[in-house]
Amino acid sequence: MTDAPRGLTPRWRELLELNPYDRDHWAALRVGLTTAIPLVALWAAGRTDLAVFAVFGAFTSVYGRNFPHVSRLRLQLIAGGAQLLSIAVGGAIALSPQRTLLVIPVAALWAFGASLLADRVRWTPPGPMFQVFSLAAIAFAPLTPAVYASGFVVALTSVVLAVLIGYVGRLIWRAHEGRLHNPYTKPIVVPPYDGGHVGHALLFLVGAGVAGAIPAVIGIGHPYWAMVTAIAALSVPGTYHRVLRATHRFVGTMLGLAIGALLLLTHPTGLFAIALVVVLQAGAEFVVVRNYSLALIFLTPLVLVIGELGGPQPLGALIWQRGIETFIGVAVAVVIAVLIEVFGERKRGRNGQPDTIRS
């Protein structure tokens, strides 16, 4: 733990701060290739309607960013399996006549289970964000059994490709007998959560459930955007850093929406849309460790363009829904983080410990 700052309001300096460059182009290259190859294959086959399955499978490539090859292989196999299971459950919900009632509670419970797995294996990036995003987004998609089956095969192919690309560096290294420069530095290791795995998982269950229920009750079209936002903000340790991450998420999303609107005005299709997806995905991975707001400037239009690959949607409604659901997810995460701090202060006060805001 670092010395804790007083108060919870993020400082502009921290929102704008860039962490040192750490050979981030390697991670961006892996993610870009893993995303590009299946998308180009789908375009050639005339099945860009399955693009979302390819992208969700390709999320496997973000795990184990700077880990040695064998450690990354282990993490990506576990994370890839979790992605496939999330997609399978999401597809089953999409085919159910009760999907409207099932999506939010199942996704919230899924956040709980995926959090337990994430804490057990301590994968990076931490938390159950990608699993909940995959499950809920697929669950809201208009699927038929045939599309579901084809999409799962596409996702499986993307996961296998992600694992192979993540490991191929070791094969190249061994072929050159170690003469190549090692591109990996000390990996980012997720510290254990001091509140216990179950307590951590409950945090995501409540955050995802509340964040998803609010837009669902109001009648906004993509409740999972609010759920993912809340999970992302709550995935970092400490009250102050959760509020800071939520602020990063909101600021980056608002800027990203402006860029996304401009991109969608070009009505991207075919290879142009695929190129946008690959560049935005790789760009997000290139900067995500350096500045989270900057990563959202890439990620927000990425989500919008992926949706466009599946079929055109009304631009105004899409931008408004993304903005308001981001605000809902941020608000839920901040409220939960502050409540945890308040109750924690009371508990520490009863135990005779000083009241501080922990970072």
N, C-alpha and C positions, 0 to 999 in steps of 0.2 A: 504494500500500500504506500502511496505517496502522501505527502502532506496535503491535507484536504483543504480546498478553498472554502472561504466563508460565503454562504449564500448558494443559491442554485441557478442564478441567471448566467448563461454562458457569455463569455467575453468574445467580442468580435475578433480579437487576435487569434483565438483558438478556432474560430470558424474559418479563418482565412489561412491558417498555418499549414504549410506543406512539410510533411515528414521527408527525411532524406531518401533520395533515389536508391533502390536496392536491387538493381538488375531486374526491374519489374517487367521488362520487355519479354523475358522468357515466359512468365505466367500469361501475359497477354497473347503471345504467339500460340501457346498451347490451347488457350480458350478459343482464339480465333480460328485455328484449324479444326478443332472439334466441332465448332458451330458451322463452319463453311462447308465442309465435305458433305454431311447429310443434307443440308439445305440445297446445295447445287444438284445433288442426286435427285431430290424430290422435285425440283424445278424441271429437270430433264425428263422425269417420269410423268410430269403434269399433275403432281399431287402436292402442291404447296398448301393445300388445306390441312395437311398433316404436319406443317412446320412447327406448330406449338409443341408437339410430341418430341420432335428432334431437339428443340431448344431446351426443353425440360430435361431430357436425357443428357444433353451437353453440359448442364450445370454441374455434373459430376467432376468436370475438369477444374473447377475452382477450388476443390479441396486439396489440402496438403501443399499449399502454394510453394513454399521454399524447403519442403522436407526432402531428405535424401530419397532416392528412387524407390527403395524397398518400403520405406515407411509410407511414402505417398501411395504406393500400390495398395497397401493394406487399407489406408483411409478411403481411397477411391473405390475399392471393392465394397466396403461397408456402405459408404455414402451412395454409391450407384445402386446397390440393392435397395436402400431406403427410398431412393428416387423412383425406382421401378414399382415398388410396393405402393408408394403414394399415388402414382399414375394409375395403377390397377384399381385401387380403391376409389379414386376419383371417377374413373370410367364407370365403375359399377354403380356409383351414386347417380351419374348422369343418365344412366339407362333406367333408373328406378322411377316409377310414377310419383314417389314421395320425395324426390330430390330436393324440392324447395324446403321441406322440413328437416332434411337430413344434413345438408351441407354444413351449416354453421356449427351444430354440436359435434359432428364427426370431425370436422377440421380442428376444432378446439381440443378434442380428445387426442387427435393426432399430434397436435403441438405438444401435449403432455408426454406421449410415448416417444416421440422423436427427440424431445429434450432429454429424457432419460438415456436414450442411446447416445446422443451427442456428448453428454457428460461422462458417460461410461468410456467412450473411446477418445474423448477430448479432441474431436475433429475441429479443423479450422477451414472456413469461417465458422464461428460457434453458433449454436442455437438451431432451432427447427424451421428457419424461414423458408428455405427452398423446398422442403417437404410439404409444408402447409400450402405454399404458393402452387406447387404442382397439383396437389390433390384438389384444392378448391377451384382452381382455374379450369381444370379438366371437368370437374363435376358440374360447372356452370355451362360447359360447352354443349351445343346441340349435336349429340352423337347418335349414330346408329350402331348396332352390333358389329357390322362390317368395318366401319370407320374406327371403332374402338379396337378391334383386333389388329387392323393395319397400323394404327397409331402406336400400339404397344410394341409391335415389332420394330417400328422406327425408333422408338425410345430405347429399346434394348440395344439396337445397333449403335445408337449414339453413345450409350454408356460404355459398351465394349470399346468403341473408338477412343473415348476419353481415357480409359484405362491404358490402352495401348500407347497412345501418344504421351501419356504421363510417364510411361516406363521406358519408352524408346531411347531416351537420353542415356540410360544406363547401358543399353546395348551398344550405342555409339561409343560411349566412354570405354567400355571393355574392349571393343574392336580396335581402339587406338591405344590400348594398354595404359590408360591414364595420362596420355600426353596432352589431351585437351584440357583447357582451363575449366575447373569446376564452377558452374554458374550458381551454386547454391550456398547461401550463407546460413547463419543460425536460424532455424525455423521458428515461427511464432507458435508458441505452445499456450494453449488455453489453461489458465489457472483453475484449480478446482473451486467450485462455488462453495462459499463458507456457510451457506444456509442448508446444505444437504441437497442431494439430487432430487428428492421428492418435492421439497420446498421450491426448488428452482423450476421444476416442471409445472407445479401449480401456478407459478407466476405466469408462465406462458399460456396455460389453460384459461385462466381468468382474463388475461390481456387479450388473447385471440377471440375468446367467446364474447366478451363485451364489445370489443371493437367491431366484430362482424355483425353482432345483433343490432347495433344502432342503425347502420345503413340499410340492413334488411328490413327493419321495422318501418323506416322512413320510405323505403321503396327505391333506393338507389341501386343501379344495375350491377355493380362489381364489389360486393361486400368484402371479398378477399383482399382487395387493395388496402383496406383499413386494417385487416388482420395482419397482413405482412408488415405494414408499417409499425404496428404496435410491437410485433415480435422483434423486428430489427432494432428498435430502440431499446428494448428490454434485454437484448442479447449481450450487452456489455455490463461489467460489474460496477456497482457503486451508483448512488443516487445522482450525484453531479454528472457523471459521464453518461448516464441514461438520458438525462435532460439535454445534455450537449448533443448526444446522438440523435435525439428526437428533433432538435433544432436543425442540425445538419440535414436530416431527412426532409424537413419541411422546406428549408431554403433551397436545397438542391432540386427538389421536385418542382417547385414553382418556376425556377429557371429552366429546368428541363422541359416543362410543359410548353413554354414559349418556343423553344427549339423544336419540340415535337409537333406543335401546330404548324410551324413553317414547313417541316418535312412532309407532313400529311397533305398539305396544300398542293404538293407536287404529285399526289396520288401515286405513290411508289408501287410498282408491280414487278413481277419477274425478277430478273437478275439484279436490277437496280435496288429493289426492296431487300433482296438477300445481301447485297453488298452493304447496305445500310445496317442491317442486323449484325453482320460480322464486325464491321468497323465499330459500331456502338458497343457491342459486347466486349471486344478486345480493348477498346478505349476505357471502358469501366474497370476492367481488371487491371489495366495499366496504372490507374490512379487511385484505386479504392483504398489502398493502404496508406497512401500519401495524404489524401483529403477526401472524406466521405461525401461532403457536399458536391465536390467536383465529380465524383463517381455517379451521383444521382442525376447530374446533368446529362450523362450518357445513358443511364439505366431507364430514366423516364421515357424519353422518345423511343428507346428500344422496345419497351412493352407496347407502346402504341403502334409501332411499325409491325411487330409480330402479330398483333390483332388484325392489322390491315391485310396481312398475308392470308389470313383465314377468311377474309371477306370485308368489304368496305363498311364502315360504321359512321354515323353522324358525328362530324368533328366537334361541333360545339358541345353536345351532350357528353362526349367522351372526355374532353378536356375538363369540363365542369365536374364530372363524376370523379375523375382522378384527383382533382384538387381538393374537393370536399372530403373525400374518403381519406386522403392523406392527413388532412387536418383532424379528422375524427381519430385516426390511429395514433397520431402524435399526442392529442389531448388525453386519450386513454392511457397511453404509456407514461406521460408526465404525472397524471393523477396517481397511478399505481406506484410509481417511483417515490413520489412525495409521501404517500400514505405509509409505505414501507419505512421511510426515514423517520416519520413522526412516531410510529409505533416502536421503531428501534430505539429512538431517543428515550422514550418513556421506559422501555425495558432496561436500557443502560443506566438511566437515572435511578431506577429501583435497585439496581445492583451496585449503586455507588460509583459508577463510572462517569466520566465527563461527557456531556452532550456535544458531539461534533458531527458535522456532515462528512460522511466518509466518501472518499473517492474510489 
